[in-house]
Amino acid sequence: MTLLHTLLAFFVALGTLVVVHELGHYLVARWCGVKVLRFSVGMGRVIWSRRFGRDQTEWALSILPLGGYVKMLDAREQPVEDIPAADLAREFTRQSVWRRIAIVAAGPIANFLLAILLFAGLYMHGVPEPVPLLRAGAEQSAAYQAGLRAGDRVTAVNGAPVQVWSELRWKLMQLVLEKADARLDVERPNPNGSGKLLNTVTLRLAGIDGNDLEGDFLGKLGLALARPPAVLGRIMEGPAKAAGLQTGDRILAIDGQPVQDGLAFVEKVRESAGRALTLQVARGATGFDVRVTPEVVDEGQGEGAKRIGRIKVEVPLAPEMATVSDAPLEALAKGAQRTWDTSAMTIKMIGRMIIGQVSLKNITGPITIADYAGQTARVGLVSYLSFMAFISISLGVMNLLPIPVLDGGHLLYYALEILTGRPVSERFGEIAQRAGLGILMALMLVAAFNDIVRLMFQG
């Protein structure tokens, strides 16, 4: 059922993005007066089709579900004498170079517009997200060395306000690619209990590179979300109940070592299977010690199996959340900015891969994308739409790469035509197409290899 759910989420997302991309080509081609012969979702052999409209355009589904195309009346694909005289003016190659540029660029632009609208809708709706309230970092971490402490709340990065954790992560990710340090504005609880102290620290990002961005690079910096105190929730039958612990008890220390929060308490119990622990407990105004031995539980299977400790008690771990929603115009502006920033970051990542600063392991293929589609769909509609926005941007950027067979390759031809005053030669076009196809196949092989490695590693 999970596999079916993943495949459905993948094909719905991919189908939507392909249709939007091809609709961009189709609508601008019609607007420029070019005759469209076929609009296909999918590649290869047509398995279903219907004809509509004055031009009897064929709307088709093809057997290979990855991609799609718009087939226009084109003298390069059929003899000119076979084209009716009435349609010659509507043939693609007879259009001005600027019209051809508009038609080819319309597909990627449609993907960018879709991303803007999706982001804008999410910003208007408002999404509950963790606030950038920090947990204590290790003393050797970059965050601690910069002066960040538990309870600090980040309010801005290099002067740009941040309200939720994802915004902090996004801005630091951009700075990593720019090889720049981060100036963080933080609010810190006043030791005397009144108001907040404002502070600015400089976080050095030199220890992070592009290869770290796919993982928990914030954790590597020593940045983590603050968690609630270690206050016990529901007590079940097991070691905790047998030891006399009750709902509402707060764990202050374990074996004399202070407990930072609920997450630290859970981690300590998990790593102490079968070993007696002395808990320093606060119950109301009363403090006392309790001795408890976590029971041994086998977690996982195969090589990944391990033994963990449990005392059968619930501990709230949810971080502080905030819901930020914007007015329509502001949401649209933020959606456009997010799309621009994501596109720019994608291009920077590609550039870093070309010069070897970022590993080719960051290239993903359809298996990984399908996995992400399934995961985000299971989380909820908001996560799924956000995933679609990012993939739409990736599709737009990829198609604008100056590789023959992609839209960007055709745009390169037309740019050369503008500069030289004549179209590129057919011989040059054929050689470039073969080279572009080779590059594309190599990228697909790398993506497939990375997908298989990820799948095997996760398995």
C-alpha positions as CSV (number, residue, x, y, z in Angstrom):
1,M,0.0,0.0,0.0
2,T,2.9,2.3,0.8
3,L,4.5,1.7,-2.6
4,L,1.1,2.4,-4.4
5,H,0.7,5.6,-2.3
6,T,4.3,6.6,-3.3
7,L,3.8,5.9,-7.0
8,L,0.5,7.7,-7.0
9,A,2.0,10.8,-5.3
10,F,4.9,10.7,-7.8
11,F,2.8,10.5,-10.9
12,V,0.3,13.1,-9.8
13,A,3.2,15.6,-9.1
14,L,5.1,14.7,-12.2
15,G,2.0,14.7,-14.4
16,T,1.0,18.2,-13.1
17,L,4.4,19.6,-13.7
18,V,4.7,18.2,-17.2
19,V,1.3,19.5,-18.2
20,V,2.1,22.9,-16.8
21,H,5.4,23.0,-18.7
22,E,4.0,21.9,-22.0
23,L,1.0,24.2,-21.6
24,G,3.5,27.0,-21.5
25,H,4.9,26.0,-24.9
26,Y,1.4,25.3,-26.3
27,L,-0.3,28.6,-25.2
28,V,2.5,30.8,-26.4
29,A,2.8,28.9,-29.7
30,R,-0.9,29.4,-30.3
31,W,-0.5,33.1,-29.3
32,C,2.3,33.5,-31.8
33,G,0.2,31.9,-34.5
34,V,2.1,28.6,-34.8
35,K,0.0,25.5,-35.6
36,V,0.2,22.8,-32.9
37,L,-0.2,19.2,-34.2
38,R,0.1,17.2,-30.9
39,F,0.1,17.8,-27.2
40,S,1.5,14.7,-25.4
41,V,1.8,13.8,-21.8
42,G,4.4,11.1,-21.8
43,M,6.9,10.0,-24.4
44,G,7.1,7.3,-27.0
45,R,4.1,5.4,-28.5
46,V,0.7,7.1,-28.1
47,I,-1.7,4.9,-26.2
48,W,-4.7,7.3,-26.2
49,S,-5.6,10.4,-28.1
50,R,-8.4,12.8,-29.0
51,R,-8.5,15.7,-31.5
52,F,-10.0,19.0,-30.6
53,G,-10.3,22.6,-31.9
54,R,-10.1,24.4,-35.3
55,D,-6.6,22.8,-36.0
56,Q,-7.7,19.4,-34.8
57,T,-4.8,19.3,-32.4
58,E,-4.1,15.8,-31.1
59,W,-4.2,15.6,-27.3
60,A,-2.4,12.4,-26.3
61,L,-1.2,10.1,-23.5
62,S,2.0,8.3,-24.4
63,I,3.5,5.0,-23.0
64,L,6.5,6.4,-21.1
65,P,5.2,8.6,-18.2
66,L,8.4,10.6,-17.7
67,G,8.1,13.9,-19.6
68,G,5.9,15.2,-22.5
69,Y,6.1,17.3,-25.6
70,V,4.3,19.7,-27.9
71,K,4.7,18.9,-31.6
72,M,4.4,22.0,-33.8
73,L,4.2,22.3,-37.6
74,D,7.9,22.2,-38.4
75,A,9.6,22.1,-41.9
76,R,12.5,20.3,-40.3
77,E,10.3,17.3,-39.7
78,Q,8.5,17.0,-43.0
79,P,9.0,18.2,-46.6
80,V,7.9,21.8,-47.2
81,E,5.8,20.7,-50.2
82,D,3.7,18.5,-47.9
83,I,2.6,21.6,-45.9
84,P,-0.6,23.2,-47.2
85,A,0.0,26.7,-48.5
86,A,-2.5,28.1,-46.0
87,D,-0.4,26.8,-43.2
88,L,3.1,27.9,-44.3
89,A,2.8,31.1,-42.4
90,R,2.1,29.1,-39.2
91,E,5.2,26.9,-39.6
92,F,7.6,27.1,-36.6
93,T,10.8,27.9,-38.4
94,R,9.2,30.8,-40.3
95,Q,8.5,32.7,-37.1
96,S,10.8,35.5,-36.1
97,V,13.7,34.5,-33.7
98,W,12.0,36.4,-30.9
99,R,8.8,34.5,-31.3
100,R,10.7,31.2,-31.3
101,I,12.5,32.3,-28.1
102,A,9.2,33.1,-26.5
103,I,7.7,29.7,-27.4
104,V,10.7,27.7,-26.2
105,A,11.2,29.8,-23.0
106,A,7.5,29.5,-22.1
107,G,7.8,26.0,-20.7
108,P,10.4,26.7,-18.0
109,I,8.7,30.1,-17.3
110,A,5.4,28.2,-16.7
111,N,7.2,26.0,-14.1
112,F,8.5,29.1,-12.3
113,L,5.0,30.7,-12.3
114,L,3.5,27.5,-10.9
115,A,6.1,27.5,-8.1
116,I,5.4,31.2,-7.3
117,L,1.7,30.5,-7.0
118,L,2.2,27.4,-4.9
119,F,4.5,29.2,-2.5
120,A,2.1,32.2,-2.4
121,G,-0.8,29.9,-1.5
122,L,1.2,28.3,1.3
123,Y,2.3,31.7,2.6
124,M,-1.4,32.9,2.6
125,H,-2.6,29.7,4.2
126,G,0.0,29.8,7.0
127,V,2.0,26.7,8.1
128,P,2.7,25.8,11.7
129,E,6.5,25.6,12.0
130,P,9.0,25.5,14.8
131,V,10.4,28.9,15.9
132,P,14.2,29.4,15.8
133,L,14.6,28.9,19.5
134,L,18.0,27.2,20.2
135,R,19.0,24.3,22.2
136,A,22.4,24.2,23.9
137,G,25.2,23.2,21.5
138,A,28.4,21.4,22.2
139,E,31.2,23.6,23.5
140,Q,33.4,22.8,20.5
141,S,30.7,23.6,18.0
142,A,30.7,26.7,15.8
143,A,27.4,27.9,17.4
144,Y,28.8,27.8,20.9
145,Q,32.1,29.4,19.8
146,A,30.1,32.2,18.3
147,G,28.4,32.9,21.6
148,L,25.0,31.2,21.0
149,R,23.5,29.6,24.1
150,A,20.4,27.6,25.1
151,G,17.2,29.8,25.0
152,D,18.6,32.2,22.3
153,R,16.0,33.0,19.7
154,V,17.3,34.0,16.3
155,T,15.4,37.0,14.8
156,A,17.5,37.9,11.8
157,V,20.3,36.6,9.5
158,N,22.5,39.3,8.0
159,G,19.7,41.8,8.7
160,A,16.9,39.7,7.0
161,P,14.2,38.8,9.5
162,V,13.5,35.1,10.3
163,Q,10.3,33.9,12.0
164,V,10.5,30.1,11.7
165,W,13.2,27.4,11.7
166,S,12.9,26.7,8.0
167,E,13.7,30.3,7.2
168,L,16.9,30.2,9.3
169,R,17.9,26.9,7.6
170,W,17.3,28.4,4.2
171,K,19.3,31.6,4.7
172,L,22.2,29.7,6.2
173,M,22.2,27.3,3.3
174,Q,22.5,30.2,0.9
175,L,25.4,31.7,2.8
176,V,27.2,28.3,2.8
177,L,27.0,28.3,-1.0
178,E,28.2,31.9,-1.1
179,K,31.1,31.0,1.3
180,A,30.1,33.8,3.6
181,D,29.6,34.0,7.4
182,A,26.3,34.7,9.1
183,R,25.5,37.6,11.4
184,L,22.7,36.5,13.7
185,D,20.5,38.8,15.7
186,V,19.3,37.0,18.8
187,E,17.0,37.6,21.7
188,R,18.2,36.1,25.0
189,P,16.3,35.7,28.3
190,N,17.3,38.4,30.8
191,P,18.9,36.7,33.9
192,N,16.9,39.0,36.2
193,G,13.7,37.7,34.6
194,S,12.5,40.9,33.0
195,G,12.3,41.4,29.3
196,K,14.9,40.2,26.7
197,L,18.5,41.0,25.9
198,L,19.3,41.7,22.3
199,N,22.6,40.5,20.9
200,T,24.4,40.0,17.6
201,V,26.9,37.2,16.9
202,T,28.9,36.1,13.9
203,L,28.5,32.4,13.0
204,R,31.5,31.0,11.1
205,L,30.3,28.7,8.3
206,A,33.8,27.7,7.0
207,G,33.4,24.2,8.3
208,I,30.4,23.5,6.1
209,D,30.6,22.9,2.3
210,G,28.0,22.1,-0.4
211,N,28.3,18.3,0.3
212,D,26.9,18.9,3.9
213,L,23.7,20.6,2.7
214,E,21.8,17.5,2.0
215,G,22.2,16.3,5.6
216,D,21.8,17.9,9.0
217,F,24.3,20.7,8.4
218,L,22.7,22.8,11.2
219,G,23.5,20.1,13.6
220,K,27.1,20.1,12.4
221,L,27.2,23.8,13.3
222,G,25.8,23.1,16.7
223,L,22.3,24.5,16.0
224,A,19.3,22.6,17.2
225,L,15.7,23.3,18.2
226,A,15.0,23.9,21.8
227,R,12.8,21.2,23.4
228,P,10.5,21.3,26.4
229,P,11.8,20.4,29.9
230,A,11.9,16.8,30.9
231,V,8.4,16.6,32.3
232,L,6.8,13.2,32.3
233,G,3.5,12.6,30.6
234,R,1.5,9.4,30.7
235,I,3.0,6.6,32.7
236,M,2.5,3.1,31.4
237,E,3.1,-0.3,33.0
238,G,6.8,-0.8,33.2
239,P,10.0,0.4,35.0
240,A,8.9,4.0,35.4
241,K,5.6,3.1,37.1
242,A,7.3,0.4,39.2
243,A,9.8,3.0,40.4
244,G,7.0,5.3,41.6
245,L,7.3,8.0,38.9
246,Q,4.2,10.1,38.2
247,T,2.8,12.2,35.5
248,G,4.0,15.8,35.9
249,D,7.3,14.8,37.5
250,R,10.3,16.8,36.2
251,I,13.6,15.1,35.8
252,L,16.4,17.5,36.8
253,A,19.4,15.2,36.6
254,I,20.5,11.6,35.9
255,D,23.4,10.1,37.9
256,G,24.2,13.6,39.1
257,Q,24.4,15.1,35.5
258,P,21.9,17.9,34.7
259,V,19.3,17.0,32.1
260,Q,19.0,19.8,29.5
261,D,15.5,18.9,28.3
262,G,13.1,16.1,27.4
263,L,15.1,15.1,24.4
264,A,18.3,14.7,26.4
265,F,16.3,12.6,29.0
266,V,15.0,10.3,26.2
267,E,18.4,9.9,24.6
268,K,20.0,9.0,28.0
269,V,17.4,6.4,28.7
270,R,17.7,4.8,25.3
271,E,21.5,4.4,25.6
272,S,21.2,2.9,29.1
273,A,19.4,-0.4,28.4
274,G,19.6,-2.7,31.4
275,R,21.7,-0.2,33.5
276,A,20.3,1.3,36.7
277,L,19.9,5.1,36.6
278,T,19.5,7.5,39.5
279,L,17.0,10.2,38.6
280,Q,16.8,13.5,40.5
281,V,13.1,14.3,40.4
282,A,11.1,17.5,41.2
283,R,7.4,16.9,42.2
284,G,5.8,20.2,43.0
285,A,8.0,21.8,45.7
286,T,9.5,18.4,46.7
287,G,12.7,16.9,45.4
288,F,13.9,13.3,45.7
289,D,15.9,10.6,44.0
290,V,14.4,7.6,42.1
291,R,16.4,4.6,40.9
292,V,15.1,3.0,37.7
293,T,16.5,0.4,35.3
294,P,15.4,0.8,31.7
295,E,14.3,-2.5,30.2
296,V,16.1,-3.8,27.1
297,V,14.3,-3.6,23.8
298,D,15.5,-4.7,20.4
299,E,15.0,-2.0,17.8
300,G,15.3,-2.6,14.0
301,Q,16.2,-5.7,12.1
302,G,19.3,-7.1,10.4
303,E,22.5,-5.2,10.4
304,G,20.7,-2.0,11.7
305,A,19.4,-3.8,14.7
306,K,20.4,-2.4,18.1
307,R,19.3,-2.6,21.8
308,I,17.8,0.4,23.4
309,G,16.4,1.2,26.9
310,R,12.8,2.1,27.7
311,I,11.1,3.0,31.0
312,K,7.5,3.1,29.4
313,V,6.7,6.8,29.9
314,E,5.7,9.6,27.5
315,V,7.8,12.7,27.3
316,P,6.6,15.8,25.3
317,L,9.3,16.7,22.8
318,A,7.4,19.1,20.4
319,P,9.3,22.4,20.0
320,E,7.6,25.8,20.2
321,M,5.5,26.5,17.1
322,A,4.3,29.5,15.2
323,T,1.9,30.0,12.3
324,V,2.8,32.8,10.0
325,S,0.4,33.9,7.3
326,D,0.6,36.8,4.8
327,A,-1.8,39.0,2.8
328,P,-2.2,38.0,-0.9
329,L,0.2,40.6,-2.4
330,E,2.8,40.0,0.3
331,A,2.5,36.3,-0.2
332,L,2.9,36.6,-3.9
333,A,6.0,38.8,-3.5
334,K,7.5,36.2,-1.0
335,G,6.6,33.4,-3.4
336,A,8.5,35.2,-6.2
337,Q,11.5,35.8,-4.0
338,R,11.6,32.2,-2.8
339,T,11.4,31.0,-6.4
340,W,14.2,33.3,-7.4
341,D,16.4,32.3,-4.4
342,T,15.8,28.6,-5.0
343,S,16.6,29.0,-8.7
344,A,19.8,30.9,-7.9
345,M,20.8,28.3,-5.3
346,T,20.2,25.5,-7.7
347,I,22.4,27.1,-10.4
348,K,25.1,27.7,-7.8
349,M,24.9,24.0,-6.8
350,I,25.3,23.0,-10.4
351,G,28.3,25.3,-10.8
352,R,29.9,23.9,-7.7
353,M,29.4,20.3,-9.1
354,I,31.0,21.3,-12.4
355,I,34.2,22.6,-10.7
356,G,34.2,19.8,-8.2
357,Q,33.3,21.7,-5.0
358,V,30.1,19.7,-4.6
359,S,29.8,16.0,-5.0
360,L,27.8,14.5,-7.9
361,K,26.0,12.5,-5.2
362,N,23.6,15.4,-4.9
363,I,22.1,14.6,-8.3
364,T,18.9,12.7,-7.8
365,G,16.7,10.8,-10.2
366,P,13.1,9.6,-10.4
367,I,13.4,7.0,-7.6
368,T,14.5,9.5,-5.0
369,I,12.0,12.1,-6.3
370,A,9.2,9.4,-6.0
371,D,10.4,8.6,-2.5
372,Y,10.2,12.3,-1.5
373,A,6.8,12.6,-3.2
374,G,5.5,9.7,-1.1
375,Q,7.0,11.0,2.1
376,T,5.6,14.5,1.8
377,A,2.2,13.2,0.7
378,R,2.0,11.2,3.9
379,V,2.9,14.2,6.0
380,G,0.1,16.3,4.5
381,L,-1.0,18.5,1.6
382,V,1.1,21.5,2.7
383,S,4.3,19.5,2.6
384,Y,3.3,17.9,-0.7
385,L,2.6,21.2,-2.4
386,S,5.9,22.6,-1.1
387,F,7.6,19.6,-2.6
388,M,5.9,20.2,-5.9
389,A,7.0,23.9,-5.9
390,F,10.7,22.9,-5.4
391,I,10.5,20.2,-8.1
392,S,8.8,22.6,-10.5
393,I,11.7,25.0,-10.0
394,S,14.2,22.2,-10.5
395,L,12.4,21.3,-13.8
396,G,12.5,24.9,-14.9
397,V,16.2,25.4,-14.2
398,M,17.1,22.0,-15.7
399,N,15.3,22.8,-18.9
400,L,17.1,26.2,-19.2
401,L,20.6,24.6,-19.0
402,P,22.4,25.3,-22.3
403,I,22.4,21.6,-23.3
404,P,21.2,20.7,-26.8
405,V,17.9,18.7,-26.8
406,L,16.8,20.8,-23.8
407,D,15.0,24.2,-24.0
408,G,18.1,25.9,-22.9
409,G,20.0,24.4,-25.9
410,H,17.5,25.8,-28.4
411,L,17.7,29.2,-26.7
412,L,21.4,29.1,-27.1
413,Y,20.9,28.5,-30.9
414,Y,18.6,31.4,-31.1
415,A,21.1,33.6,-29.2
416,L,23.7,32.7,-31.7
417,E,21.3,33.5,-34.5
418,I,20.7,37.0,-33.1
419,L,24.5,37.5,-32.8
420,T,25.4,36.2,-36.2
421,G,22.3,37.2,-38.2
422,R,21.7,33.7,-39.4
423,P,20.4,30.4,-38.0
424,V,23.0,27.7,-37.0
425,S,23.8,25.2,-39.7
426,E,22.0,21.9,-39.8
427,R,25.3,20.1,-39.5
428,F,26.2,22.0,-36.3
429,G,22.7,21.3,-35.0
430,E,23.1,17.6,-35.6
431,I,26.5,17.4,-33.9
432,A,25.3,19.5,-30.9
433,Q,22.1,17.3,-30.6
434,R,24.2,14.2,-30.3
435,A,26.6,15.8,-27.8
436,G,23.6,17.1,-25.8
437,L,22.0,13.7,-25.8
438,G,25.2,12.2,-24.6
439,I,25.5,14.7,-21.7
440,L,21.9,14.0,-20.8
441,M,22.3,10.3,-20.8
442,A,25.4,10.6,-18.6
443,L,23.5,12.7,-16.1
444,M,20.6,10.2,-16.1
445,L,23.1,7.4,-15.4
446,V,24.6,9.3,-12.5
447,A,21.2,10.0,-11.1
448,A,20.1,6.4,-11.5
449,F,23.3,5.2,-9.8
450,N,22.8,7.7,-6.9
451,D,19.2,6.5,-6.5
452,I,20.1,2.9,-6.4
453,V,22.9,3.6,-3.8
454,R,20.4,5.6,-1.6
455,L,17.9,2.8,-1.9
456,M,20.4,0.1,-0.9
457,F,21.7,2.2,1.9
458,Q,18.2,3.0,3.3
459,G,17.3,-0.7,2.9
